[in-house]
């Protein structure tokens, strides 16, 4: 484990209760509860308050592969190797409704930011979108040609990103249900993907030991990290958007500074594969799980965010700093890993700017991001329309060229 000082991440607690590998973790909105799923077919809800009892939820008939709290924290979704999704009320009764979501293992569940929709991904090669409260199927996204490991909504709910064993990451428009772009740079199965809190970037983890960050507007590869010595199983953005944490089969967690494009910390805690990791909604904590059956809770000790401000405040765009960086193909040489304390301690010239001007500029940047995304979607639709029109004209010419009967 990293030697903790006042600024370093530190292990706060670890929970033991699962009887097999931990596959997934997620915090509730208020960080009072932490949910975990396991190969032992159970779901556990841990109270962050010391000396509190944990709830064990049973219902799935096979390994629980994924878990996600709704934005309000009043519901909890889980997916399983038994091909079902369950929606739980996370209280002492542990009531749930179940529906047969897919024809193979469900690998991923994720609520939309408005809580009205749920996206699921499966080994049946599909991504499906559901109405949360009615558990009613809405539509499928079907262009992947191998297992789909992960699917997530964008922060504004307009896009969906998916990661697959076909070695691609696909970006989808939720309204048109069209694939906006396919990212094909991974050299192996893509295990996990998520949106940056600003919605303008995605990060994907792979079996090829890498993490890649792309701009969702230009589709340009911004950063490429090769820091782990085994498959990267999961990742999570800090709510500030400045940091990314990864979990790997090499048993380590790594924290990356996205603004600087470098490794900050390597954390050793799990004995065996580190299978899952997630920041809390404020970024004050992060949790990890592993094949050692343990759930660990760590204190971040940096950049605590008021969750109410996360959606309104746009983090610095990655393109402004990462765009000028060379592609990172590490491991980092000895001495390159600086602690957060030393980074924060470097002298910087103070810059003052009127608050009203800052707010106005942030608003303009936000509107430009939305406009850029809208134009990109319109361009995709225009191209599709042109292709269809061309096909119609070609068909018409063929019909006209046919000799009369």
VOGU-3710 file (C-alpha; in Angstrom, 3 decimals, decimal comma):
1> xxxxxxxxxx> 0,000/0,000/0,000  1,152/3,532/-0,669  2,730/5,120/2,391  -0,010/7,508/3,574  0,675/11,042/4,630  -1,742/13,915/5,118  -2,410/14,242/1,371  -2,193/10,640/0,183  -5,174/8,330/-0,371  -5,581/6,125/2,690
11> xxxxxxxxxx> -7,405/2,882/3,405  -10,334/3,708/5,686  -12,149/0,387/6,066  -12,477/-2,996/4,499  -15,580/-5,134/4,505  -15,683/-8,930/4,609  -18,944/-10,730/3,934  -18,820/-12,128/0,421  -17,888/-15,777/-0,061  -16,407/-15,379/-3,529
21> xxxxxxxxxx> -14,766/-12,711/-5,712  -16,259/-9,209/-5,581  -17,289/-8,128/-9,086  -18,770/-4,631/-8,677  -19,179/-1,699/-6,262  -21,199/1,544/-6,245  -21,885/4,333/-3,735  -25,293/5,839/-3,019  -25,813/9,551/-3,686  -25,259/10,602/-0,062
31> xxxxxxxxxx> -22,301/8,182/0,400  -24,105/6,599/3,370  -24,272/3,221/1,648  -22,005/1,150/-0,541  -23,352/-1,717/-2,652  -21,256/-4,659/-3,840  -21,968/-7,728/-5,942  -20,141/-11,028/-5,988  -19,604/-14,322/-7,741  -21,369/-15,809/-4,674
41> xxxxxxxxxx> -24,709/-14,644/-6,235  -25,409/-12,101/-3,480  -25,632/-8,349/-3,247  -24,377/-6,607/-0,083  -25,238/-3,100/1,100  -22,679/-1,782/3,560  -23,293/1,168/5,880  -20,436/3,617/5,837  -21,170/4,479/9,464  -18,912/2,357/11,696
51> xxxxxxxxxx> -20,429/-0,554/13,663  -23,523/-0,655/11,420  -24,964/-3,881/10,097  -24,721/-4,810/6,435  -27,657/-6,097/4,397  -27,267/-9,253/2,327  -29,719/-9,459/-0,585  -30,404/-12,835/-2,205  -32,455/-13,473/-5,318  -30,075/-13,909/-8,212
61> xxxxxxxxxx> -29,476/-17,543/-9,152  -25,905/-17,003/-10,353  -23,015/-14,538/-10,025  -23,915/-10,838/-9,622  -21,836/-9,026/-12,238  -22,904/-5,372/-11,938  -24,649/-2,935/-9,612  -25,731/0,718/-9,804  -27,676/3,054/-7,501  -30,310/5,271/-9,106
71> xxxxxxxxxx> -29,498/9,021/-9,021  -31,890/9,529/-6,084  -30,505/6,510/-4,220  -34,005/5,058/-3,757  -33,443/2,172/-6,162  -30,591/-0,210/-6,871  -30,167/-2,167/-10,104  -28,155/-5,368/-10,420  -27,357/-7,720/-13,293  -26,349/-11,338/-13,185
81> xxxxxxxxxx> -25,039/-14,366/-14,989  -28,596/-15,718/-14,552  -29,560/-13,375/-17,482  -31,820/-11,198/-15,309  -31,842/-7,642/-13,994  -33,257/-6,917/-10,554  -34,441/-3,544/-9,290  -34,125/-3,446/-5,492  -35,471/-1,115/-2,842  -32,320/-0,854/-0,714
91> xxxxxxxxxx> -33,826/-1,258/2,749  -33,926/-3,953/5,407  -36,647/-5,908/3,538  -34,601/-6,157/0,364  -37,625/-6,252/-1,941  -36,942/-6,493/-5,656  -38,624/-6,898/-9,015  -36,969/-9,126/-11,566  -37,103/-9,238/-15,352  -35,464/-11,425/-17,972
101> xxxxxxxxxx> -33,371/-8,760/-19,659  -31,139/-10,746/-22,017  -30,513/-14,206/-23,452  -27,046/-14,413/-21,863  -25,091/-13,002/-18,904  -25,900/-9,376/-18,043  -22,555/-7,581/-17,687  -23,571/-3,972/-16,987  -26,451/-1,875/-15,602  -26,544/1,936/-15,474
111> xxxxxxxxxx> -29,265/4,474/-14,667  -29,720/7,608/-16,757  -29,134/10,871/-14,854  -32,894/11,555/-14,758  -33,548/8,102/-13,270  -36,143/7,321/-15,955  -34,080/4,917/-18,090  -31,758/1,986/-17,504  -29,162/0,708/-19,978  -27,939/-2,901/-19,845
121> xxxxxxxxxx> -25,195/-4,781/-21,716  -24,844/-8,507/-22,217  -22,953/-11,466/-23,599  -25,812/-11,772/-26,117  -23,942/-8,949/-27,989  -26,692/-6,360/-27,380  -27,157/-3,134/-25,459  -30,738/-2,599/-24,277  -32,542/0,450/-22,895  -35,442/0,073/-20,452
131> xxxxxxxxxx> -38,011/2,260/-18,742  -36,988/2,171/-15,079  -40,307/2,289/-13,274  -42,249/-0,051/-15,565  -39,228/-2,264/-16,324  -40,499/-2,015/-19,901  -38,150/-2,741/-22,803  -37,652/0,301/-25,062  -35,042/-0,622/-27,706  -31,853/-2,547/-28,526
141> xxxxxxxxxx> -28,515/-1,441/-29,991  -27,140/-4,353/-31,984  -23,964/-3,539/-33,943  -21,457/-5,289/-31,655  -20,301/-8,699/-32,889  -19,079/-10,097/-29,550  -19,927/-9,869/-25,836  -20,724/-6,348/-24,609  -18,973/-5,823/-21,282  -20,172/-2,346/-20,342
151> xxxxxxxxxx> -22,657/0,387/-21,341  -23,099/3,842/-19,814  -25,285/6,908/-20,355  -23,617/10,284/-20,853  -24,177/12,806/-18,020  -26,871/14,599/-20,073  -28,523/11,305/-21,062  -28,271/11,972/-24,807  -25,505/9,494/-25,643  -24,687/5,898/-24,718
161> xxxxxxxxxx> -21,198/4,396/-24,827  -20,538/0,655/-24,952  -17,437/-1,550/-24,740  -17,123/-5,014/-26,227  -15,011/-8,099/-26,732  -15,105/-7,214/-30,446  -12,287/-4,768/-29,468  -14,416/-1,674/-30,138  -15,974/1,119/-28,131  -19,162/2,455/-29,711
171> xxxxxxxxxx> -20,847/5,812/-29,171  -24,627/5,869/-29,725  -27,218/8,610/-30,073  -30,044/7,638/-27,708  -32,764/9,439/-29,714  -31,887/8,236/-33,221  -30,486/4,896/-31,937  -27,680/5,247/-34,454  -24,021/4,463/-33,835  -22,298/7,865/-33,973
181> xxxxxxxxxx> -18,744/6,501/-33,934  -16,711/3,334/-33,366  -13,333/3,592/-31,613  -11,157/0,694/-32,774  -7,736/1,435/-31,260  -7,780/-1,287/-28,565  -5,603/-4,323/-29,163  -7,790/-6,654/-27,098  -11,179/-7,055/-25,439  -12,487/-3,764/-24,025
191> xxxxxxxxxx> -13,538/-4,424/-20,428  -14,944/-1,103/-19,214  -15,891/2,368/-20,410  -17,260/5,541/-18,829  -17,942/9,190/-19,563  -15,903/12,064/-18,163  -18,178/14,183/-15,879  -18,220/16,922/-18,543  -19,625/14,452/-21,094  -17,005/15,517/-23,662
201> xxxxxxxxxx> -14,615/12,582/-23,207  -14,714/8,847/-22,592  -12,165/6,518/-21,033  -11,939/2,811/-21,830  -9,994/-0,012/-20,179  -8,768/-3,112/-21,963  -7,396/-6,616/-21,702  -4,336/-5,221/-23,502  -3,363/-3,552/-20,160  -4,158/-0,051/-21,471
211> xxxxxxxxxx> -6,456/2,863/-20,713  -7,404/5,198/-23,543  -9,172/8,574/-23,414  -11,036/9,959/-26,451  -12,809/13,222/-27,224  -16,462/12,413/-28,018  -16,790/15,469/-30,279  -13,735/15,110/-32,515  -13,286/11,347/-31,773  -9,560/12,002/-31,387
221> xxxxxxxxxx> -7,454/9,839/-29,064  -6,301/12,235/-26,330  -4,357/10,039/-23,945  -3,020/6,495/-23,886  -1,768/4,929/-20,649  0,055/1,617/-20,394  0,777/1,493/-16,676  -0,525/-1,917/-15,572  1,180/-5,269/-16,106  -2,125/-7,130/-16,587
231> xxxxxxxxxx> -5,675/-6,495/-17,812  -7,424/-3,325/-16,629  -10,821/-4,428/-15,302  -12,509/-1,164/-14,302  -12,055/2,584/-14,043  -13,798/5,579/-12,501  -13,560/9,336/-13,022  -13,291/11,612/-10,009  -16,311/14,005/-10,030  -13,974/16,970/-10,592
241> xxxxxxxxxx> -12,899/15,351/-13,852  -9,235/15,839/-12,961  -8,406/12,276/-11,890  -9,045/8,735/-13,067  -8,653/5,566/-11,007  -8,100/2,106/-12,483  -8,304/-1,466/-11,126  -6,228/-4,258/-12,643  -5,578/-7,986/-12,559  -2,032/-7,077/-11,484
251> xxxxxxxxxx> -3,708/-6,509/-8,031  -3,112/-2,726/-8,006  -5,193/0,423/-8,207  -3,654/3,412/-9,981  -4,681/7,071/-9,772  -3,937/9,191/-12,848  -3,775/12,982/-13,055  -5,583/13,678/-16,336  -4,626/17,356/-16,458  -0,925/16,486/-16,259
261> xxxxxxxxxx> -1,289/13,186/-18,122  0,681/11,139/-15,593  0,535/8,554/-12,816  0,079/9,884/-9,273  -0,340/6,796/-7,088  -0,098/3,032/-7,183  -2,106/1,427/-4,369  -1,501/-2,131/-3,184  -4,246/-3,617/-1,035  -5,892/-6,560/-2,725
271> xxxxxxxxxx> -4,429/-10,042/-2,726  -5,169/-11,172/-6,269  -7,026/-9,401/-9,043  -8,496/-5,946/-8,353  -11,780/-6,389/-10,218  -13,734/-3,178/-9,624  -13,340/0,430/-8,449  -15,652/3,444/-8,081  -15,462/6,973/-6,677  -18,231/8,239/-4,407
281> xxxxxxxxxx> -20,483/10,976/-5,809  -18,499/13,694/-4,007  -15,105/12,132/-4,678  -14,281/12,027/-0,979  -13,998/8,221/-1,052  -13,446/5,433/-3,524  -14,182/1,746/-3,115  -12,521/-1,293/-4,660  -13,250/-4,996/-4,802  -11,185/-8,020/-5,679
291> xxxxxxxxxx> -10,870/-11,751/-6,138  -9,795/-11,860/-2,474  -13,536/-11,431/-1,556  -12,834/-8,069/0,073  -14,416/-4,645/-0,391  -12,063/-1,796/0,522  -13,000/1,832/1,129  -10,300/4,466/0,657  -10,267/8,159/1,534  -9,202/10,226/-1,489
301> xxxxxxxxxx> -7,836/13,261/0,380  -8,129/15,500/-2,672  -10,655/17,704/-4,476  -13,873/16,985/-2,564  -16,779/18,106/-4,727  -20,242/19,297/-3,766  -22,333/16,872/-5,835  -24,998/19,518/-6,385  -22,435/21,546/-8,345  -20,989/18,714/-10,420
311> xxxxxxxxxx> -23,471/18,921/-13,285  -23,500/22,717/-13,399  -19,729/23,164/-13,242  -17,728/21,939/-16,200  -14,260/20,580/-15,366  -11,332/21,851/-17,451  -11,568/20,179/-20,880  -9,004/17,448/-21,330  -8,136/18,747/-24,787  -6,639/21,933/-23,362
321> xxxxxxxxxx> -3,891/20,058/-21,557  -3,823/16,539/-22,929  -4,008/17,675/-26,544  -0,470/19,034/-26,333  0,908/15,945/-24,601  2,553/13,126/-26,519  0,733/9,805/-26,414  1,660/8,241/-23,094  3,103/4,769/-23,371  4,467/4,162/-19,895
331> xxxxxxxxxx> 5,495/2,561/-17,241  6,763/5,675/-15,525  10,503/5,798/-14,775  11,525/5,894/-11,094  11,130/9,314/-9,557  8,371/10,442/-11,931  5,540/9,627/-9,488  5,022/12,817/-7,488  2,616/12,957/-4,593  -0,375/15,233/-4,680
341> xxxxxxxxxx> 1,218/17,249/-1,900  4,201/18,154/-4,089  1,978/18,984/-7,059  -0,203/21,234/-4,966  2,826/22,772/-3,313  4,405/24,063/-6,509  4,322/27,880/-6,553  1,881/29,378/-9,012  1,089/32,962/-9,844  -2,310/33,868/-8,396
351> xxxxxxxxxx> -4,862/34,829/-11,035  -7,934/36,842/-10,110  -10,981/37,183/-12,324  -14,378/38,689/-11,524  -16,883/35,978/-10,537  -19,524/37,229/-13,008  -17,049/37,032/-15,902  -15,988/33,524/-14,865  -19,622/32,369/-14,705  -20,385/33,916/-18,099
361> xxxxxxxxxx> -17,365/32,266/-19,723  -18,243/28,880/-18,199  -21,788/29,252/-19,529  -20,514/30,123/-23,027  -18,121/27,155/-23,025  -20,986/24,909/-21,904  -23,235/26,157/-24,707  -20,437/25,700/-27,270  -19,962/22,088/-26,105  -23,680/21,408/-26,570
371> xxxxxxxxxx> -23,647/23,121/-29,985  -20,593/21,143/-31,132  -22,214/17,877/-30,049  -25,472/18,814/-31,821  -23,650/19,689/-35,069  -21,777/16,374/-34,915  -25,058/14,456/-34,560  -26,646/16,461/-37,401  -23,660/15,696/-39,639  -24,073/11,989/-38,925
381> xxxxxxxxxx> -27,789/12,141/-39,742  -27,143/14,152/-42,943  -24,604/11,576/-44,109  -27,094/8,799/-43,413  -29,823/10,649/-45,360  -27,461/11,232/-48,297  -26,545/7,545/-48,368  -30,199/6,511/-48,360  -31,055/9,023/-51,100  -28,175/7,742/-53,218
391> xxxxxxxxxx> -29,403/4,183/-52,741  -32,952/5,193/-53,735  -31,687/6,883/-56,929  -29,578/3,845/-57,831  -32,577/1,548/-57,307  -34,741/3,829/-59,444  -32,173/3,746/-62,263  -32,052/-0,055/-62,113  -35,837/-0,257/-62,336  -35,893/2,121/-65,334
401> xxxxx> -33,193/0,123/-67,109  -35,106/-3,131/-66,895  -36,748/-4,177/-70,171  -40,535/-4,183/-70,065  -42,097/-7,641/-69,595
//
